[in-house]
Amino acid sequence: MRLIGKIALVTGAGRGIGAAIAQAFAAEGAHIWVTDLDAGAAERVAAQLGSLARPFPLDVRRPDDWLSAERVILAHDGRLDILVNNAGITGLEDGAAHDVETVTLDDWRAVLATNLEGVVLGCQMALRAMRPGGGSIVNIASRSGHVGIPAAAAYAASKAAVLNHTRSVALYCAERNLNIRCNSISPAAILTPMWEPMLGDGPDRDTRMAEFVADTPLRRFGDPAEVAALAIMLGSDEARYMTGADLALDGGLLAGTAARPEVSK
């Protein structure tokens, strides 16, 4: 019960990594505000988690939605202890081209509106809500924010910006002696519903999965629960001396050249 009694808000919690974080937080005793653009998805996850969870529809791109969330949370709980800025899109969901040569400004801006501006607005709300008693902000960045991704240029740029904004928020809070920490997590290939269209459910699914992680030293997808485990640590008092940091969860990709197992002789 490492988060017992803490009040947390998780964005994009209707499925995937966000839902896994909400579930893990509830298991550790936190009271969770399960937010998502899809109100029905937020309600389903909150219902599964029981009395510790409450759903709230939230479009992270809209300042008014963040103000509404702030008012409701402070009226109900009196404070906010943890914010997880998880909501994000790749831009590839609708099949639009996102390579560096052909991506349109409208498609580029749509990705940054959710992935970056949503984080900026979330951090602003958290600073207001956490200022009296302190707290922890956890931003979900990506391995793609550390390297170039030619076919998903907007996504890579947005996540690189999230990494640096995390550092800016951390330093801002430290300069003002606010008891608010801000850190990020950089996952690589985590097996969530967004991968299903690429993997399919046919007889070649296992082959496709192996191809996608062939360059990953650990040669497997990550599990959403593994991201949630890091979020628990960053949200807990165990990490109270950690701020402005990024934790890579990428199976070893950022370490360098992929390791290859030696053939036994």
N, C-alpha and C positions, 0 to 999 in steps of 0.2 A: 504493500500500500504506500508506494513512494510519492504519490500525488494526492494523498487523502485530504479532502477538504478544499482543494484548489479549484478555482473557477477557470475553465478553459473554453476557448472558442477555436474551432477548426473549420477552415473554409474548404470548399470542394469535398465535403465529407460524405457525399451521397454514394460514393463508390471508390474502389481502388485504394490508393495510399491514404487518402483522407479518411475513408471509412475504417481502415485498419488502425490509424492513429486514434480515432475516436474510441474504437473498441478497446484498444490498449490502455488509453487514459482512464476509461471507466473501470477497467479491471484493476487499476492502481488507485482507485478511490476518488478520482476527480469528478466534478460536476461538469458535464459537457454541453456546450451549445453546438449542435450539429447544424452547420449552415451549408447551403448549396444553392446554385442557380435553379436547380430542379427541386422545387419544394417537395414534391412527392417522394423523391429519393431521400431527402433529408428526414422526412417523416418516417420512412421505412427503417432507416438506420437507427434513428432515435428510439423507435418502438422496440427494436431488437435489443437495445442496450438497457431498457427499463427506466426506473425512476431517476437515475443519475443523469439522464440525457434529455435535452429539449431541442426540438427542431426550430429552425428559423430560416426563412428564405432570404438569401443575400446574393446580390449581383455585385461582385467585388469591384466592378468598373464604375459604380454609381456612388458618389459621395453621400447622397441622401440615405442610401441603404446602410452605409457604415454608421451614420448618425443615428438611425433608427435602432440598429443593433446595440450601439453604445447606451442609448436611453433605456432600452428594455433590460439589458444585462445589469446596469447599475441600479435600476429600480427594483429588480428581482433579487440580485445577489449582493449589491453594494460595492462590488469591486470586480476586476478582471486580473487573474494571476498569470495566465498563459494564453498567447495567441499563436496559432500555427497558420501561417500563410501558405496554404497548399494548393489552392485553386489554380489551374493552369490549362493551357491548350497548346498543341503542337502547331496548329495551323494547317496540318495535313488532313484533318478530319473530313473536310469536304472535297478532297481531291485536288485542291488548287496547287499550282506550282509555287514552291517556296525556295527555289534555288537562287543564287546570288544574282543571276542575270535576268530572270524573268519575273520575280516576285513583284506584285503590284504594291503601291503604297497603301491602298486600302487593306489588302491582306496583311501587310507588314504591321500596320497600325492596329489591326484587330488583335494580333498576337500580343503586341506590347501593351495594349489596353488592359488585357486580363493579367498577363504574367508579370508585368512591371508596375503599371499604374495601380493595379489591385494591391500589390505589395506596399507601394508607397502610401496609399490610403489606409491600409490596414495598420501600418506602423504608426501613422499619425493618430488613428483612433486609440491604439494601444498606449501611446505615450500619454494621452489625455486620461485614459481610464486607469492606468497603472501608476501615474505620478504620485498619488498619495501613499501607496503602500509598496510599490515596486512590483516587478514581475519579469517574465521571460518571453521574448519574441523568438519564434523559430520559423525561419523562411525556408521553404523547399526550393532549392536551386536545382542544379543538374550537372552531371559530368559534361553535358553539352555546353555549359557555361565556361568551361576551362579550355576547350579545344574548338577548332573550326568545324562546322557542320555544313558543307556546301549545299546540300539539298534541303536544309531546314534553317536557313540563315536568320530569319526573324526569331525563331525559337532560341537558337544559340545566343543571339545578341541579347534577348530578353533575360536569359538566365545569367549571362555574364554581368548584366546590369544589376540583377538581384544580388549577386555576390558582393559587388562593390557597395550597393546601397546598404547591405547588412553591416558592412564595416563603418559606413558613415553614421548609421543610427547608433551603433555601439559606441563610437567615439563621442557623438553628440551627448548621449546619456552620461558618459563618464565625465565629460567636461563640466556638466551641470550637477554632478553628484547625485544623479537620479539612480535609484536602486533598480534599474531596468537593464537587463542584458539582452543582446540580440546576436543570434548565431544562425548558421545555415547548415543544411544537409544537401549534399550533392549525390543523388542516386544516379546509377546508370540504367541498365535494362532491368526494370522491375516488372514482374509478370502481373499485369493488371488488365482490365477489360480492353484498354486501348490497343493491346497487342493482338486481340482475337481476330480482327479482319485479316491480318498478315499471316497468322499461324493457321487459321482454319481448323476444321475438325475432321479432316480426311486422314487417310492412312499415312500421308507424308508429314503429318504434324510434327512428330518427333524429329524428323530430318530437318524441317524448317527451324525448329527451336535450336537445334545444334548449330545450324548455319549462322543464326543471328548472334550467337555467343562464342563463335569459333575463335575470335581474337581476344576474348576475355580470359585472363590467366586462370580463373577458377572454373571456366567453361560451364557456366550455368546462369540462368536468370536469378535475380534477387527476388526475395519474397517481401510483400508489403509489410509483414510483421517485423522484418529486419529494419525497415525505415522507422517504424513505430518505436522500436526499442531505443533508437538514438533520440527520437523526439522525447521519449520519457526522460531519458537522462538529461537532455538539455532543459527540459521544463522543470526538473526537480531541483531541490536545494543542493544536490550532490555536485552540480555544475556551477555553483555560485561564483567561482573565480574564472569562469570561461565566458568571454564576450568577444565579438568580432571574429569568431573562428568559423571555419567551414570543415565539416566532416564528410569525407568522401566515402561513399558506399557503392563501389563500382567493380567488385571482384578483382581488383588489381589493375584496371585499365590505365589509371593515371600514373602508375608506378613506372611504366615504360613498356618495352617490348614484351609481348605476351609470352609467358613461360610455356614451354612444351614438356610434357612428361617424357622421361627417358624410357626407352623400351627395355624391359627386363631381358637379361640374357641368361 
